[in-house]
Amino acid sequence: MAALVARHYGIARDALTMYSFPQLPKPKVFKDGYPELLDRAPLSEEQREALIDEAMEGFRINAALFAQLGEQDGCL
């Protein structure tokens, strides 16, 4: 994702740190265990709903970004 954004928008890769997770030596291991961490999080129902709403908004924004990049790249 960072490479696509950098190429299409002319942004330096080091400015796209939201796609970099150097503190996670094995991101896949973390990603695979993340659902369990969320399930065990001590959140109220209201907090869970807010978390889900934020996640859905993040997915929506990322999908829009992918769509825009695809249009610019002639993929869509």
PQR file with spaces between the fields and no chain letter, atoms N, CA, C, O and H, PARSE charges and radii, in Angstrom:
ATOM       1  N    MET     1       0.823   -1.191    0.000 -0.4000 1.5000
ATOM       2  CA   MET     1       0.000    0.000    0.000 -0.0000 2.0000
ATOM       3  C    MET     1       0.866    1.253    0.000  0.5500 1.7000
ATOM       4  O    MET     1       0.615    2.187   -0.762 -0.5500 1.4000
ATOM       5  N    ALA     2       1.881    1.273    0.854 -0.4000 1.5000
ATOM       6  CA   ALA     2       2.753    2.446    0.934 -0.0000 2.0000
ATOM       7  C    ALA     2       3.417    2.716   -0.408  0.5500 1.7000
ATOM       8  O    ALA     2       3.548    3.870   -0.815 -0.5500 1.4000
ATOM       9  H    ALA     2       2.084    0.514    1.473  0.4000 1.0000
ATOM      10  N    ALA     3       3.838    1.656   -1.100 -0.4000 1.5000
ATOM      11  CA   ALA     3       4.498    1.835   -2.399 -0.0000 2.0000
ATOM      12  C    ALA     3       3.542    2.458   -3.414  0.5500 1.7000
ATOM      13  O    ALA     3       3.943    3.327   -4.187 -0.5500 1.4000
ATOM      14  H    ALA     3       3.731    0.718   -0.769  0.4000 1.0000
ATOM      15  N    LEU     4       2.284    2.021   -3.419 -0.4000 1.5000
ATOM      16  CA   LEU     4       1.298    2.589   -4.349 -0.0000 2.0000
ATOM      17  C    LEU     4       1.050    4.061   -4.060  0.5500 1.7000
ATOM      18  O    LEU     4       1.043    4.888   -4.971 -0.5500 1.4000
ATOM      19  H    LEU     4       1.958    1.314   -2.791  0.4000 1.0000
ATOM      20  N    VAL     5       0.846    4.383   -2.796 -0.4000 1.5000
ATOM      21  CA   VAL     5       0.588    5.772   -2.416 -0.0000 2.0000
ATOM      22  C    VAL     5       1.798    6.635   -2.752  0.5500 1.7000
ATOM      23  O    VAL     5       1.649    7.733   -3.290 -0.5500 1.4000
ATOM      24  H    VAL     5       0.852    3.711   -2.055  0.4000 1.0000
ATOM      25  N    ALA     6       2.991    6.145   -2.438 -0.4000 1.5000
ATOM      26  CA   ALA     6       4.216    6.901   -2.725 -0.0000 2.0000
ATOM      27  C    ALA     6       4.342    7.175   -4.215  0.5500 1.7000
ATOM      28  O    ALA     6       4.655    8.297   -4.615 -0.5500 1.4000
ATOM      29  H    ALA     6       3.111    5.254   -2.001  0.4000 1.0000
ATOM      30  N    ARG     7       4.104    6.171   -5.031 -0.4000 1.5000
ATOM      31  CA   ARG     7       4.249    6.319   -6.481 -0.0000 2.0000
ATOM      32  C    ARG     7       3.189    7.256   -7.060  0.5500 1.7000
ATOM      33  O    ARG     7       3.518    8.156   -7.832 -0.5500 1.4000
ATOM      34  H    ARG     7       3.850    5.260   -4.706  0.4000 1.0000
ATOM      35  N    HIS     8       1.939    7.058   -6.701 -0.4000 1.5000
ATOM      36  CA   HIS     8       0.861    7.840   -7.310 -0.0000 2.0000
ATOM      37  C    HIS     8       0.795    9.279   -6.830  0.5500 1.7000
ATOM      38  O    HIS     8       0.394   10.169   -7.579 -0.5500 1.4000
ATOM      39  H    HIS     8       1.671    6.327   -6.073  0.4000 1.0000
ATOM      40  N    TYR     9       1.183    9.506   -5.593 -0.4000 1.5000
ATOM      41  CA   TYR     9       1.076   10.855   -5.048 -0.0000 2.0000
ATOM      42  C    TYR     9       2.426   11.538   -4.871  0.5500 1.7000
ATOM      43  O    TYR     9       2.490   12.679   -4.413 -0.5500 1.4000
ATOM      44  H    TYR     9       1.508    8.783   -4.984  0.4000 1.0000
ATOM      45  N    GLY    10       3.502   10.847   -5.230 -0.4000 1.5000
ATOM      46  CA   GLY    10       4.825   11.440   -5.118 -0.0000 2.0000
ATOM      47  C    GLY    10       5.236   11.732   -3.685  0.5500 1.7000
ATOM      48  O    GLY    10       5.948   12.700   -3.418 -0.5500 1.4000
ATOM      49  H    GLY    10       3.450    9.920   -5.602  0.4000 1.0000
ATOM      50  N    ILE    11       4.786   10.895   -2.771 -0.4000 1.5000
ATOM      51  CA   ILE    11       5.094   11.073   -1.353 -0.0000 2.0000
ATOM      52  C    ILE    11       6.273   10.169   -1.002  0.5500 1.7000
ATOM      53  O    ILE    11       6.325    9.012   -1.420 -0.5500 1.4000
ATOM      54  H    ILE    11       4.207   10.109   -2.988  0.4000 1.0000
ATOM      55  N    ALA    12       7.210   10.703   -0.238 -0.4000 1.5000
ATOM      56  CA   ALA    12       8.358    9.903    0.193 -0.0000 2.0000
ATOM      57  C    ALA    12       7.880    8.739    1.056  0.5500 1.7000
ATOM      58  O    ALA    12       6.993    8.908    1.893 -0.5500 1.4000
ATOM      59  H    ALA    12       7.168   11.643    0.101  0.4000 1.0000
ATOM      60  N    ARG    13       8.462    7.564    0.859 -0.4000 1.5000
ATOM      61  CA   ARG    13       8.046    6.380    1.615 -0.0000 2.0000
ATOM      62  C    ARG    13       8.166    6.588    3.119  0.5500 1.7000
ATOM      63  O    ARG    13       7.341    6.090    3.883 -0.5500 1.4000
ATOM      64  H    ARG    13       9.183    7.426    0.179  0.4000 1.0000
ATOM      65  N    ASP    14       9.195    7.326    3.548 -0.4000 1.5000
ATOM      66  CA   ASP    14       9.356    7.519    4.986 -0.0000 2.0000
ATOM      67  C    ASP    14       8.299    8.458    5.566  0.5500 1.7000
ATOM      68  O    ASP    14       8.215    8.612    6.784 -0.5500 1.4000
ATOM      69  H    ASP    14       9.866    7.731    2.926  0.4000 1.0000
ATOM      70  N    ALA    15       7.496    9.083    4.714 -0.4000 1.5000
ATOM      71  CA   ALA    15       6.381    9.908    5.181 -0.0000 2.0000
ATOM      72  C    ALA    15       5.110    9.071    5.351  0.5500 1.7000
ATOM      73  O    ALA    15       4.092    9.571    5.832 -0.5500 1.4000
ATOM      74  H    ALA    15       7.564    8.958    3.724  0.4000 1.0000
ATOM      75  N    LEU    16       5.173    7.815    4.962 -0.4000 1.5000
ATOM      76  CA   LEU    16       4.007    6.932    5.017 -0.0000 2.0000
ATOM      77  C    LEU    16       4.156    5.911    6.142  0.5500 1.7000
ATOM      78  O    LEU    16       3.958    4.714    5.935 -0.5500 1.4000
ATOM      79  H    LEU    16       5.999    7.409    4.572  0.4000 1.0000
ATOM      80  N    THR    17       4.499    6.387    7.308 -0.4000 1.5000
ATOM      81  CA   THR    17       4.774    5.484    8.421 -0.0000 2.0000
ATOM      82  C    THR    17       3.538    4.764    8.952  0.5500 1.7000
ATOM      83  O    THR    17       3.668    3.809    9.718 -0.5500 1.4000
ATOM      84  H    THR    17       4.660    7.360    7.476  0.4000 1.0000
ATOM      85  N    MET    18       2.351    5.201    8.563 -0.4000 1.5000
ATOM      86  CA   MET    18       1.158    4.490    9.037 -0.0000 2.0000
ATOM      87  C    MET    18       1.088    3.068    8.480  0.5500 1.7000
ATOM      88  O    MET    18       0.315    2.243    8.967 -0.5500 1.4000
ATOM      89  H    MET    18       2.246    5.976    7.940  0.4000 1.0000
ATOM      90  N    TYR    19       1.900    2.786    7.455 -0.4000 1.5000
ATOM      91  CA   TYR    19       1.934    1.446    6.875 -0.0000 2.0000
ATOM      92  C    TYR    19       3.151    0.652    7.347  0.5500 1.7000
ATOM      93  O    TYR    19       3.407   -0.438    6.836 -0.5500 1.4000
ATOM      94  H    TYR    19       2.528    3.456    7.059  0.4000 1.0000
ATOM      95  N    SER    20       3.896    1.174    8.303 -0.4000 1.5000
ATOM      96  CA   SER    20       5.117    0.538    8.785 -0.0000 2.0000
ATOM      97  C    SER    20       4.954    0.172   10.256  0.5500 1.7000
ATOM      98  O    SER    20       4.488    0.979   11.061 -0.5500 1.4000
ATOM      99  H    SER    20       3.687    2.060    8.719  0.4000 1.0000
ATOM     100  N    PHE    21       5.340   -1.040   10.592 -0.4000 1.5000
ATOM     101  CA   PHE    21       5.207   -1.522   11.966 -0.0000 2.0000
ATOM     102  C    PHE    21       6.527   -2.130   12.439  0.5500 1.7000
ATOM     103  O    PHE    21       6.598   -3.333   12.694 -0.5500 1.4000
ATOM     104  H    PHE    21       5.718   -1.696    9.938  0.4000 1.0000
ATOM     105  N    PRO    22       7.579   -1.305   12.560 -0.5600 1.5000
ATOM     106  CA   PRO    22       8.891   -1.847   12.923  0.2800 2.0000
ATOM     107  C    PRO    22       8.938   -2.460   14.324  0.5500 1.7000
ATOM     108  O    PRO    22       9.799   -3.296   14.595 -0.5500 1.4000
ATOM     109  N    GLN    23       8.041   -2.067   15.207 -0.4000 1.5000
ATOM     110  CA   GLN    23       8.028   -2.614   16.560 -0.0000 2.0000
ATOM     111  C    GLN    23       7.456   -4.028   16.597  0.5500 1.7000
ATOM     112  O    GLN    23       7.529   -4.698   17.627 -0.5500 1.4000
ATOM     113  H    GLN    23       7.341   -1.388   14.987  0.4000 1.0000
ATOM     114  N    LEU    24       6.889   -4.486   15.485 -0.4000 1.5000
ATOM     115  CA   LEU    24       6.363   -5.848   15.404 -0.0000 2.0000
ATOM     116  C    LEU    24       7.323   -6.684   14.560  0.5500 1.7000
ATOM     117  O    LEU    24       7.304   -6.585   13.333 -0.5500 1.4000
ATOM     118  H    LEU    24       6.830   -3.941   14.648  0.4000 1.0000
ATOM     119  N    PRO    25       8.164   -7.506   15.194 -0.5600 1.5000
ATOM     120  CA   PRO    25       9.124   -8.288   14.411  0.2800 2.0000
ATOM     121  C    PRO    25       8.436   -9.253   13.443  0.5500 1.7000
ATOM     122  O    PRO    25       8.974   -9.555   12.378 -0.5500 1.4000
ATOM     123  N    LYS    26       7.255   -9.732   13.812 -0.4000 1.5000
ATOM     124  CA   LYS    26       6.508  -10.650   12.950 -0.0000 2.0000
ATOM     125  C    LYS    26       5.058  -10.169   12.880  0.5500 1.7000
ATOM     126  O    LYS    26       4.207  -10.659   13.622 -0.5500 1.4000
ATOM     127  H    LYS    26       6.818   -9.486   14.678  0.4000 1.0000
ATOM     128  N    PRO    27       4.771   -9.206   11.987 -0.5600 1.5000
ATOM     129  CA   PRO    27       3.409   -8.650   11.913  0.2800 2.0000
ATOM     130  C    PRO    27       2.324   -9.702   11.716  0.5500 1.7000
ATOM     131  O    PRO    27       1.229   -9.552   12.259 -0.5500 1.4000
ATOM     132  N    LYS    28       2.598  -10.771   10.948 -0.4000 1.5000
ATOM     133  CA   LYS    28       1.574  -11.789   10.712 -0.0000 2.0000
ATOM     134  C    LYS    28       1.180  -12.486   12.015  0.5500 1.7000
ATOM     135  O    LYS    28       0.004  -12.777   12.231 -0.5500 1.4000
ATOM     136  H    LYS    28       3.487  -10.892   10.507  0.4000 1.0000
ATOM     137  N    VAL    29       2.154  -12.752   12.876 -0.4000 1.5000
ATOM     138  CA   VAL    29       1.855  -13.392   14.161 -0.0000 2.0000
ATOM     139  C    VAL    29       0.944  -12.486   14.984  0.5500 1.7000
ATOM     140  O    VAL    29      -0.030  -12.951   15.577 -0.5500 1.4000
ATOM     141  H    VAL    29       3.109  -12.515   12.700  0.4000 1.0000
ATOM     142  N    PHE    30       1.259  -11.204   15.016 -0.4000 1.5000
ATOM     143  CA   PHE    30       0.413  -10.257   15.744 -0.0000 2.0000
ATOM     144  C    PHE    30      -0.975  -10.201   15.115  0.5500 1.7000
ATOM     145  O    PHE    30      -1.986  -10.259   15.816 -0.5500 1.4000
ATOM     146  H    PHE    30       2.050  -10.827   14.534  0.4000 1.0000
ATOM     147  N    LYS    31      -1.018  -10.088   13.787 -0.4000 1.5000
ATOM     148  CA   LYS    31      -2.296   -9.993   13.076 -0.0000 2.0000
ATOM     149  C    LYS    31      -3.169  -11.218   13.351  0.5500 1.7000
ATOM     150  O    LYS    31      -4.377  -11.094   13.551 -0.5500 1.4000
ATOM     151  H    LYS    31      -0.197  -10.041   13.218  0.4000 1.0000
ATOM     152  N    ASP    32      -2.557  -12.389   13.359 -0.4000 1.5000
ATOM     153  CA   ASP    32      -3.324  -13.615   13.594 -0.0000 2.0000
ATOM     154  C    ASP    32      -3.901  -13.674   15.009  0.5500 1.7000
ATOM     155  O    ASP    32      -4.976  -14.239   15.208 -0.5500 1.4000
ATOM     156  H    ASP    32      -1.575  -12.490   13.196  0.4000 1.0000
ATOM     157  N    GLY    33      -3.205  -13.099   15.993 -0.4000 1.5000
ATOM     158  CA   GLY    33      -3.685  -13.128   17.369 -0.0000 2.0000
ATOM     159  C    GLY    33      -4.535  -11.934   17.759  0.5500 1.7000
ATOM     160  O    GLY    33      -5.109  -11.904   18.847 -0.5500 1.4000
ATOM     161  H    GLY    33      -2.331  -12.640   15.831  0.4000 1.0000
ATOM     162  N    TYR    34      -4.618  -10.951   16.876 -0.4000 1.5000
ATOM     163  CA   TYR    34      -5.322   -9.708   17.184 -0.0000 2.0000
ATOM     164  C    TYR    34      -6.806   -9.902   17.500  0.5500 1.7000
ATOM     165  O    TYR    34      -7.302   -9.278   18.438 -0.5500 1.4000
ATOM     166  H    TYR    34      -4.151  -10.975   15.992  0.4000 1.0000
ATOM     167  N    PRO    35      -7.536  -10.743   16.756 -0.5600 1.5000
ATOM     168  CA   PRO    35      -8.958  -10.928   17.092  0.2800 2.0000
ATOM     169  C    PRO    35      -9.170  -11.401   18.534  0.5500 1.7000
ATOM     170  O    PRO    35     -10.103  -10.958   19.204 -0.5500 1.4000
ATOM     171  N    GLU    36      -8.310  -12.295   19.005 -0.4000 1.5000
ATOM     172  CA   GLU    36      -8.449  -12.769   20.383 -0.0000 2.0000
ATOM     173  C    GLU    36      -8.184  -11.642   21.380  0.5500 1.7000
ATOM     174  O    GLU    36      -8.871  -11.532   22.395 -0.5500 1.4000
ATOM     175  H    GLU    36      -7.552  -12.655   18.461  0.4000 1.0000
ATOM     176  N    LEU    37      -7.190  -10.808   21.089 -0.4000 1.5000
ATOM     177  CA   LEU    37      -6.918   -9.661   21.959 -0.0000 2.0000
ATOM     178  C    LEU    37      -8.131   -8.739   22.035  0.5500 1.7000
ATOM     179  O    LEU    37      -8.475   -8.245   23.109 -0.5500 1.4000
ATOM     180  H    LEU    37      -6.632  -10.898   20.264  0.4000 1.0000
ATOM     181  N    LEU    38      -8.774   -8.509   20.902 -0.4000 1.5000
ATOM     182  CA   LEU    38      -9.970   -7.662   20.894 -0.0000 2.0000
ATOM     183  C    LEU    38     -11.111   -8.304   21.671  0.5500 1.7000
ATOM     184  O    LEU    38     -11.822   -7.630   22.417 -0.5500 1.4000
ATOM     185  H    LEU    38      -8.495   -8.911   20.030  0.4000 1.0000
ATOM     186  N    ASP    39     -11.283   -9.617   21.491 -0.4000 1.5000
ATOM     187  CA   ASP    39     -12.353  -10.318   22.204 -0.0000 2.0000
ATOM     188  C    ASP    39     -12.177  -10.231   23.716  0.5500 1.7000
ATOM     189  O    ASP    39     -13.161  -10.179   24.454 -0.5500 1.4000
ATOM     190  H    ASP    39     -10.706  -10.164   20.885  0.4000 1.0000
ATOM     191  N    ARG    40     -10.925  -10.215   24.183 -0.4000 1.5000
ATOM     192  CA   ARG    40     -10.650  -10.187   25.622 -0.0000 2.0000
ATOM     193  C    ARG    40     -10.515   -8.776   26.182  0.5500 1.7000
ATOM     194  O    ARG    40     -10.361   -8.608   27.392 -0.5500 1.4000
ATOM     195  H    ARG    40     -10.125  -10.258   23.584  0.4000 1.0000
ATOM     196  N    ALA    41     -10.570   -7.774   25.336 -0.4000 1.5000
ATOM     197  CA   ALA    41     -10.404   -6.389   25.803 -0.0000 2.0000
ATOM     198  C    ALA    41     -11.538   -6.021   26.759  0.5500 1.7000
ATOM     199  O    ALA    41     -12.702   -6.310   26.479 -0.5500 1.4000
ATOM     200  H    ALA    41     -10.696   -7.911   24.354  0.4000 1.0000
ATOM     201  N    PRO    42     -11.208   -5.389   27.882 -0.5600 1.5000
ATOM     202  CA   PRO    42     -12.233   -5.024   28.867  0.2800 2.0000
ATOM     203  C    PRO    42     -12.987   -3.761   28.443  0.5500 1.7000
ATOM     204  O    PRO    42     -12.772   -2.679   28.989 -0.5500 1.4000
ATOM     205  N    LEU    43     -13.865   -3.922   27.468 -0.4000 1.5000
ATOM     206  CA   LEU    43     -14.619   -2.790   26.932 -0.0000 2.0000
ATOM     207  C    LEU    43     -16.093   -2.928   27.269  0.5500 1.7000
ATOM     208  O    LEU    43     -16.637   -4.032   27.306 -0.5500 1.4000
ATOM     209  H    LEU    43     -14.040   -4.801   27.024  0.4000 1.0000
ATOM     210  N    SER    44     -16.730   -1.790   27.513 -0.4000 1.5000
ATOM     211  CA   SER    44     -18.182   -1.792   27.692 -0.0000 2.0000
ATOM     212  C    SER    44     -18.829   -1.984   26.322  0.5500 1.7000
ATOM     213  O    SER    44     -18.164   -1.881   25.291 -0.5500 1.4000
ATOM     214  H    SER    44     -16.288   -0.893   27.482  0.4000 1.0000
ATOM     215  N    GLU    45     -20.108   -2.261   26.324 -0.4000 1.5000
ATOM     216  CA   GLU    45     -20.823   -2.420   25.056 -0.0000 2.0000
ATOM     217  C    GLU    45     -20.731   -1.141   24.228  0.5500 1.7000
ATOM     218  O    GLU    45     -20.565   -1.200   23.010 -0.5500 1.4000
ATOM     219  H    GLU    45     -20.648   -2.345   27.162  0.4000 1.0000
ATOM     220  N    GLU    46     -20.837   -0.003   24.875 -0.4000 1.5000
ATOM     221  CA   GLU    46     -20.726    1.284   24.178 -0.0000 2.0000
ATOM     222  C    GLU    46     -19.333    1.450   23.562  0.5500 1.7000
ATOM     223  O    GLU    46     -19.205    1.919   22.432 -0.5500 1.4000
ATOM     224  H    GLU    46     -20.971    0.045   25.865  0.4000 1.0000
ATOM     225  N    GLN    47     -18.308    1.071   24.295 -0.4000 1.5000
ATOM     226  CA   GLN    47     -16.943    1.162   23.772 -0.0000 2.0000
ATOM     227  C    GLN    47     -16.734    0.199   22.607  0.5500 1.7000
ATOM     228  O    GLN    47     -16.070    0.539   21.627 -0.5500 1.4000
ATOM     229  H    GLN    47     -18.412    0.690   25.214  0.4000 1.0000
ATOM     230  N    ARG    48     -17.298   -0.997   22.712 -0.4000 1.5000
ATOM     231  CA   ARG    48     -17.187   -1.968   21.609 -0.0000 2.0000
ATOM     232  C    ARG    48     -17.854   -1.418   20.346  0.5500 1.7000
ATOM     233  O    ARG    48     -17.302   -1.522   19.250 -0.5500 1.4000
ATOM     234  H    ARG    48     -17.837   -1.273   23.507  0.4000 1.0000
ATOM     235  N    GLU    49     -19.027   -0.841   20.505 -0.4000 1.5000
ATOM     236  CA   GLU    49     -19.725   -0.276   19.349 -0.0000 2.0000
ATOM     237  C    GLU    49     -18.927    0.867   18.734  0.5500 1.7000
ATOM     238  O    GLU    49     -18.858    0.985   17.511 -0.5500 1.4000
ATOM     239  H    GLU    49     -19.476   -0.757   21.395  0.4000 1.0000
ATOM     240  N    ALA    50     -18.322    1.712   19.572 -0.4000 1.5000
ATOM     241  CA   ALA    50     -17.497    2.814   19.064 -0.0000 2.0000
ATOM     242  C    ALA    50     -16.273    2.271   18.331  0.5500 1.7000
ATOM     243  O    ALA    50     -15.886    2.802   17.290 -0.5500 1.4000
ATOM     244  H    ALA    50     -18.377    1.616   20.565  0.4000 1.0000
ATOM     245  N    LEU    51     -15.666    1.218   18.869 -0.4000 1.5000
ATOM     246  CA   LEU    51     -14.510    0.593   18.221 -0.0000 2.0000
ATOM     247  C    LEU    51     -14.896    0.031   16.858  0.5500 1.7000
ATOM     248  O    LEU    51     -14.170    0.207   15.880 -0.5500 1.4000
ATOM     249  H    LEU    51     -15.980    0.787   19.714  0.4000 1.0000
ATOM     250  N    ILE    52     -16.026   -0.639   16.798 -0.4000 1.5000
ATOM     251  CA   ILE    52     -16.503   -1.203   15.532 -0.0000 2.0000
ATOM     252  C    ILE    52     -16.803   -0.096   14.533  0.5500 1.7000
ATOM     253  O    ILE    52     -16.456   -0.211   13.357 -0.5500 1.4000
ATOM     254  H    ILE    52     -16.616   -0.782   17.592  0.4000 1.0000
ATOM     255  N    ASP    53     -17.443    0.971   14.987 -0.4000 1.5000
ATOM     256  CA   ASP    53     -17.733    2.104   14.098 -0.0000 2.0000
ATOM     257  C    ASP    53     -16.448    2.694   13.528  0.5500 1.7000
ATOM     258  O    ASP    53     -16.376    2.988   12.334 -0.5500 1.4000
ATOM     259  H    ASP    53     -17.726    1.064   15.942  0.4000 1.0000
ATOM     260  N    GLU    54     -15.434    2.870   14.374 -0.4000 1.5000
ATOM     261  CA   GLU    54     -14.151    3.422   13.917 -0.0000 2.0000
ATOM     262  C    GLU    54     -13.472    2.480   12.929  0.5500 1.7000
ATOM     263  O    GLU    54     -12.916    2.924   11.924 -0.5500 1.4000
ATOM     264  H    GLU    54     -15.493    2.632   15.343  0.4000 1.0000
ATOM     265  N    ALA    55     -13.518    1.180   13.215 -0.4000 1.5000
ATOM     266  CA   ALA    55     -12.912    0.204   12.304 -0.0000 2.0000
ATOM     267  C    ALA    55     -13.606    0.235   10.945  0.5500 1.7000
ATOM     268  O    ALA    55     -12.949    0.201    9.904 -0.5500 1.4000
ATOM     269  H    ALA    55     -13.970    0.820   14.031  0.4000 1.0000
ATOM     270  N    MET    56     -14.934    0.300   10.960 -0.4000 1.5000
ATOM     271  CA   MET    56     -15.682    0.343    9.700 -0.0000 2.0000
ATOM     272  C    MET    56     -15.342    1.599    8.907  0.5500 1.7000
ATOM     273  O    MET    56     -15.234    1.547    7.682 -0.5500 1.4000
ATOM     274  H    MET    56     -15.468    0.328   11.806  0.4000 1.0000
ATOM     275  N    GLU    57     -15.172    2.730    9.594 -0.4000 1.5000
ATOM     276  CA   GLU    57     -14.791    3.968    8.912 -0.0000 2.0000
ATOM     277  C    GLU    57     -13.389    3.831    8.322  0.5500 1.7000
ATOM     278  O    GLU    57     -13.139    4.287    7.206 -0.5500 1.4000
ATOM     279  H    GLU    57     -15.259    2.773   10.589  0.4000 1.0000
ATOM     280  N    GLY    58     -12.487    3.215    9.054 -0.4000 1.5000
ATOM     281  CA   GLY    58     -11.140    2.974    8.531 -0.0000 2.0000
ATOM     282  C    GLY    58     -11.171    2.096    7.293  0.5500 1.7000
ATOM     283  O    GLY    58     -10.472    2.377    6.320 -0.5500 1.4000
ATOM     284  H    GLY    58     -12.690    2.844    9.961  0.4000 1.0000
ATOM     285  N    PHE    59     -11.972    1.035    7.313 -0.4000 1.5000
ATOM     286  CA   PHE    59     -12.104    0.171    6.136 -0.0000 2.0000
ATOM     287  C    PHE    59     -12.689    0.949    4.960  0.5500 1.7000
ATOM     288  O    PHE    59     -12.245    0.794    3.823 -0.5500 1.4000
ATOM     289  H    PHE    59     -12.541    0.806    8.103  0.4000 1.0000
ATOM     290  N    ARG    60     -13.689    1.788    5.240 -0.4000 1.5000
ATOM     291  CA   ARG    60     -14.303    2.583    4.173 -0.0000 2.0000
ATOM     292  C    ARG    60     -13.273    3.515    3.541  0.5500 1.7000
ATOM     293  O    ARG    60     -13.194    3.615    2.317 -0.5500 1.4000
ATOM     294  H    ARG    60     -14.050    1.914    6.165  0.4000 1.0000
ATOM     295  N    ILE    61     -12.490    4.191    4.366 -0.4000 1.5000
ATOM     296  CA   ILE    61     -11.482    5.123    3.856 -0.0000 2.0000
ATOM     297  C    ILE    61     -10.418    4.377    3.056  0.5500 1.7000
ATOM     298  O    ILE    61     -10.019    4.834    1.985 -0.5500 1.4000
ATOM     299  H    ILE    61     -12.555    4.110    5.360  0.4000 1.0000
ATOM     300  N    ASN    62      -9.956    3.236    3.565 -0.4000 1.5000
ATOM     301  CA   ASN    62      -8.958    2.460    2.828 -0.0000 2.0000
ATOM     302  C    ASN    62      -9.511    1.950    1.505  0.5500 1.7000
ATOM     303  O    ASN    62      -8.807    1.962    0.496 -0.5500 1.4000
ATOM     304  H    ASN    62     -10.280    2.865    4.435  0.4000 1.0000
ATOM     305  N    ALA    63     -10.764    1.503    1.499 -0.4000 1.5000
ATOM     306  CA   ALA    63     -11.373    1.034    0.253 -0.0000 2.0000
ATOM     307  C    ALA    63     -11.452    2.169   -0.758  0.5500 1.7000
ATOM     308  O    ALA    63     -11.191    1.965   -1.943 -0.5500 1.4000
ATOM     309  H    ALA    63     -11.336    1.494    2.319  0.4000 1.0000
ATOM     310  N    ALA    64     -11.811    3.361   -0.297 -0.4000 1.5000
ATOM     311  CA   ALA    64     -11.874    4.516   -1.198 -0.0000 2.0000
ATOM     312  C    ALA    64     -10.490    4.851   -1.742  0.5500 1.7000
ATOM     313  O    ALA    64     -10.351    5.199   -2.915 -0.5500 1.4000
ATOM     314  H    ALA    64     -12.023    3.527    0.666  0.4000 1.0000
ATOM     315  N    LEU    65      -9.471    4.747   -0.900 -0.4000 1.5000
ATOM     316  CA   LEU    65      -8.104    5.009   -1.351 -0.0000 2.0000
ATOM     317  C    LEU    65      -7.682    3.986   -2.394  0.5500 1.7000
ATOM     318  O    LEU    65      -7.123    4.355   -3.427 -0.5500 1.4000
ATOM     319  H    LEU    65      -9.585    4.464    0.053  0.4000 1.0000
ATOM     320  N    PHE    66      -7.941    2.692   -2.138 -0.4000 1.5000
ATOM     321  CA   PHE    66      -7.623    1.659   -3.121 -0.0000 2.0000
ATOM     322  C    PHE    66      -8.355    1.906   -4.431  0.5500 1.7000
ATOM     323  O    PHE    66      -7.767    1.762   -5.503 -0.5500 1.4000
ATOM     324  H    PHE    66      -8.395    2.392   -1.299  0.4000 1.0000
ATOM     325  N    ALA    67      -9.632    2.278   -4.359 -0.4000 1.5000
ATOM     326  CA   ALA    67     -10.405    2.551   -5.574 -0.0000 2.0000
ATOM     327  C    ALA    67      -9.802    3.707   -6.350  0.5500 1.7000
ATOM     328  O    ALA    67      -9.675    3.637   -7.573 -0.5500 1.4000
ATOM     329  H    ALA    67     -10.109    2.396   -3.488  0.4000 1.0000
ATOM     330  N    GLN    68      -9.430    4.768   -5.652 -0.4000 1.5000
ATOM     331  CA   GLN    68      -8.832    5.919   -6.326 -0.0000 2.0000
ATOM     332  C    GLN    68      -7.495    5.547   -6.956  0.5500 1.7000
ATOM     333  O    GLN    68      -7.213    5.938   -8.089 -0.5500 1.4000
ATOM     334  H    GLN    68      -9.533    4.825   -4.659  0.4000 1.0000
ATOM     335  N    LEU    69      -6.678    4.803   -6.237 -0.4000 1.5000
ATOM     336  CA   LEU    69      -5.398    4.375   -6.797 -0.0000 2.0000
ATOM     337  C    LEU    69      -5.612    3.475   -8.007  0.5500 1.7000
ATOM     338  O    LEU    69      -4.884    3.574   -8.995 -0.5500 1.4000
ATOM     339  H    LEU    69      -6.907    4.486   -5.317  0.4000 1.0000
ATOM     340  N    GLY    70      -6.617    2.590   -7.931 -0.4000 1.5000
ATOM     341  CA   GLY    70      -6.919    1.713   -9.056 -0.0000 2.0000
ATOM     342  C    GLY    70      -7.368    2.484  -10.278  0.5500 1.7000
ATOM     343  O    GLY    70      -6.984    2.152  -11.400 -0.5500 1.4000
ATOM     344  H    GLY    70      -7.208    2.509   -7.129  0.4000 1.0000
ATOM     345  N    GLU    71      -8.178    3.515  -10.072 -0.4000 1.5000
ATOM     346  CA   GLU    71      -8.621    4.352  -11.189 -0.0000 2.0000
ATOM     347  C    GLU    71      -7.439    5.066  -11.830  0.5500 1.7000
ATOM     348  O    GLU    71      -7.346    5.143  -13.055 -0.5500 1.4000
ATOM     349  H    GLU    71      -8.489    3.785   -9.161  0.4000 1.0000
ATOM     350  N    GLN    72      -6.539    5.586  -11.006 -0.4000 1.5000
ATOM     351  CA   GLN    72      -5.375    6.299  -11.529 -0.0000 2.0000
ATOM     352  C    GLN    72      -4.429    5.354  -12.252  0.5500 1.7000
ATOM     353  O    GLN    72      -3.740    5.751  -13.192 -0.5500 1.4000
ATOM     354  H    GLN    72      -6.615    5.523  -10.011  0.4000 1.0000
ATOM     355  N    ASP    73      -4.400    4.109  -11.811 -0.4000 1.5000
ATOM     356  CA   ASP    73      -3.493    3.129  -12.393 -0.0000 2.0000
ATOM     357  C    ASP    73      -4.138    2.414  -13.575  0.5500 1.7000
ATOM     358  O    ASP    73      -3.491    1.602  -14.236 -0.5500 1.4000
ATOM     359  H    ASP    73      -4.960    3.787  -11.048  0.4000 1.0000
ATOM     360  N    GLY    74      -5.412    2.710  -13.846 -0.4000 1.5000
ATOM     361  CA   GLY    74      -6.117    2.071  -14.945 -0.0000 2.0000
ATOM     362  C    GLY    74      -6.559    0.656  -14.638  0.5500 1.7000
ATOM     363  O    GLY    74      -6.862   -0.106  -15.555 -0.5500 1.4000
ATOM     364  H    GLY    74      -5.938    3.370  -13.309  0.4000 1.0000
ATOM     365  N    CYS    75      -6.602    0.286  -13.359 -0.4000 1.5000
ATOM     366  CA   CYS    75      -7.001   -1.067  -12.970 -0.0000 2.0000
ATOM     367  C    CYS    75      -8.509   -1.221  -12.872  0.5500 1.7000
ATOM     368  O    CYS    75      -9.025   -2.336  -12.946 -0.5500 1.4000
ATOM     369  H    CYS    75      -6.356    0.906  -12.614  0.4000 1.0000
ATOM     370  N    LEU    76      -9.222   -0.110  -12.705 -0.4000 1.5000
ATOM     371  CA   LEU    76     -10.680   -0.191  -12.537 -0.0000 2.0000
ATOM     372  C    LEU    76     -11.390    0.415  -13.710  0.5500 1.7000
ATOM     373  O    LEU    76     -12.621    0.436  -13.743 -0.5500 1.4000
ATOM     374  H    LEU    76      -8.803    0.796  -12.644  0.4000 1.0000
